[in-house]
Structure formats: structure tokens, C-alpha cells
């Protein structure tokens, strides 16, 4: 019963989507500057995201590395939202450190929040990191007709979010965002 309900609900959602990946790291940005490839910034999480997205038949039209400050984050998200991207993913800056401002910068832009993403991400993260899950503020929402996901910066977190949540639901998410 459950499988048939899910199958019907996701009917017509199989399509290739365009992603923009934004890596957020003040320390990495100080070393490498504004690069357009994760390989140019020794960005393991960025490389993992692009590989995983591409292997599922989607494509990444842009990668950028930005400093973890409000102006840089908002500018990068606005540029991505004004492009032909379907989904914008940030990685990094979601922790509790004073310098982590991704959530404070991006979530006020959200037109609609997807609280289920953060809840499900934290639930699934318990198996990997236990009660340390309370330190992540991963979040998602919509902005200018795009789905926006704010992920932690660790490669394991990026892999979990993409593999277990975002990639399986990409077409379904976009179907609803575009309605």
C-alpha cells in the first residue's frame, strides 16, 4: 500500500535538474579566494556534492566558494536564485560557532520553509554522530521559485543529506516548488 501511494504521489517527477553548489568557508576563502571548482579549493564536500548530483543524472551549473559572512552569502544565493537553477545547496556555516552565519543569512530569504528537511536530516544523522546532532542547524526552504538547502560542511553530512533525502526527492520537490 505505502509503495503505491508514494509512487502515485511522485508520478511525473522524474527529470534532470540544475543545481548550484555554494561552499561556505571563511578560512578556505582566505586561502583560495573566489574559485569556480571545488578541486581548486581542496573542497572535499563540494567535490562529493558535484559527483553525487552528476551520478544521478542531474547537473551542477555553478560552484562557488564564499566567505562565511552575511553579505557574501546573500549575494551568492541571490545570484543562484536569479539563474536557471532548480536547487541551491550551501555547505558549511550551519554550526553554533560565532562565525557560523549561514542560517542567519539565508533563512530570512525563505518564502516558505521546509522544516521536515532539518528534522529528517537530524533524525538520520543520529546513527552517524549520536547526540551531537543537536549542534546542526541544517535547514531548507524556497526562494524565488528555487529549493534551497543549507547543509553542514562535513563530507559525511553532505553525503547523508544528498543520498538519503535530497536526491531521492529532487523531482518531487521541484514539482511542488514550481506549482
C-alpha positions in Angstrom: 0.0 0.0 0.0 2.7 2.5 1.1 4.8 2.0 -2.1 1.8 2.5 -4.4 0.8 5.7 -2.6 4.4 7.0 -2.8 4.6 6.0 -6.5 1.4 7.8 -7.3 2.4 10.9 -5.3 5.8 11.1 -7.2 4.2 10.5 -10.6 5.7 12.7 -13.3 8.6 13.9 -11.2 11.5 12.2 -12.9 13.5 14.8 -14.6 17.0 16.2 -14.7 17.5 19.2 -12.5 20.1 22.0 -12.4 21.9 22.6 -9.1 24.1 25.4 -7.9 26.6 24.5 -5.1 27.9 27.1 -2.7 30.6 26.2 -0.3 30.8 28.4 2.8 34.2 28.7 4.5 35.9 31.9 5.6 39.2 30.0 6.2 39.2 28.3 2.8 38.1 31.5 1.1 41.1 33.4 2.8 43.5 30.8 1.2 41.9 30.2 -2.2 39.7 33.2 -2.9 36.7 33.1 -5.3 37.3 29.8 -7.2 34.8 28.1 -9.5 35.8 24.5 -8.9 36.0 22.5 -5.6 39.2 21.0 -6.8 40.8 24.5 -6.8 39.9 24.9 -3.1 40.7 21.5 -1.8 36.9 21.2 -1.0 36.1 17.6 -0.4 32.4 18.3 0.4 32.0 20.3 -2.7 33.6 17.6 -4.8 31.4 15.0 -3.2 28.2 17.0 -3.9 29.0 17.5 -7.5 29.9 13.9 -8.0 26.7 12.6 -6.3 24.5 15.1 -8.1 26.0 14.2 -11.5 25.9 10.5 -10.9 22.1 10.8 -10.5 21.6 12.4 -13.9 21.4 16.0 -12.7 23.9 18.7 -13.4 25.7 21.5 -11.5 25.7 24.7 -13.4 27.8 26.6 -10.9 30.1 26.1 -7.9 31.3 28.9 -5.8 33.3 29.3 -2.6 32.3 32.2 -0.4 33.3 33.6 2.9 31.0 32.9 5.9 29.6 36.4 6.1 26.1 37.7 5.5 26.8 39.9 2.5 28.7 37.2 0.6 26.1 34.5 1.4 23.2 36.6 0.4 24.9 37.8 -2.8 25.8 34.1 -3.8 22.2 32.9 -3.1 20.7 35.8 -5.0 22.9 35.2 -8.0 21.9 31.5 -7.9 18.2 32.3 -7.5 18.4 34.6 -10.5 19.9 31.9 -12.6 18.2 28.9 -14.2 19.0 26.7 -11.2 16.3 24.5 -9.8 18.1 23.7 -6.5 20.6 25.7 -4.5 22.7 23.9 -1.9 25.1 25.5 0.6 27.5 23.5 2.6 29.1 24.9 5.7 28.4 27.6 8.3 25.5 25.8 10.0 27.1 25.2 13.3 27.0 27.1 16.6 30.3 28.9 16.4 30.1 32.7 16.4 31.4 32.8 12.8 28.7 30.4 11.5 26.1 32.7 9.9 24.7 30.7 7.0 21.4 30.1 8.7 21.0 33.7 10.0 21.8 35.0 6.5 19.8 32.7 4.3 16.7 31.6 6.2 15.3 35.1 6.3 15.2 35.0 2.5 12.9 31.9 2.5 9.4 32.4 1.2 8.4 29.0 2.6 10.3 26.8 5.0 10.7 23.0 4.7 11.0 22.1 8.4 10.7 18.4 7.6 14.2 18.5 5.9 16.0 19.7 9.0 14.0 17.3 11.2 14.7 14.3 8.9 18.3 15.2 8.4 18.9 15.4 12.2 17.0 12.1 12.7 19.1 10.3 10.1 22.3 11.9 11.5 21.8 10.3 14.9 23.2 7.0 13.6 26.4 8.7 12.5 27.0 11.3 15.2 24.7 10.4 18.1 23.6 13.2 20.3 26.0 15.7 18.7 23.1 16.0 16.2 21.8 18.9 18.3 24.7 21.1 17.1 23.5 21.2 13.5 21.1 23.8 12.2 20.6 22.3 8.7 17.6 23.9 7.1 15.7 24.3 3.8 13.1 26.4 2.1 12.1 28.1 -1.1 13.3 31.3 -2.6 12.4 32.9 -5.9 11.0 29.6 -7.2 14.1 27.6 -6.1 14.6 25.0 -3.4 17.4 26.0 -1.1 19.2 23.6 1.2 21.7 24.6 3.9 23.9 21.7 4.8 26.7 21.3 7.3 30.2 21.3 5.9 31.4 17.8 6.7 31.7 15.3 3.8 29.6 12.7 5.8 26.8 15.2 6.4 26.8 16.2 2.7 26.7 12.6 1.6 23.9 11.7 4.1 21.7 14.7 3.1 22.1 14.1 -0.7 21.9 10.3 -0.6 19.1 9.9 1.9 16.9 12.9 1.3 17.6 15.5 -1.4 18.5 13.3 -4.4 15.6 10.8 -4.0 13.2 13.7 -3.7 14.6 16.2 -6.2 11.9 15.9 -8.9 9.2 15.7 -6.3 10.5 18.9 -4.6 10.8 20.8 -7.9 7.3 19.7 -8.9 5.8 21.3 -5.8 8.1 24.4 -5.8 7.1 25.2 -9.4 3.3 24.8 -8.8 
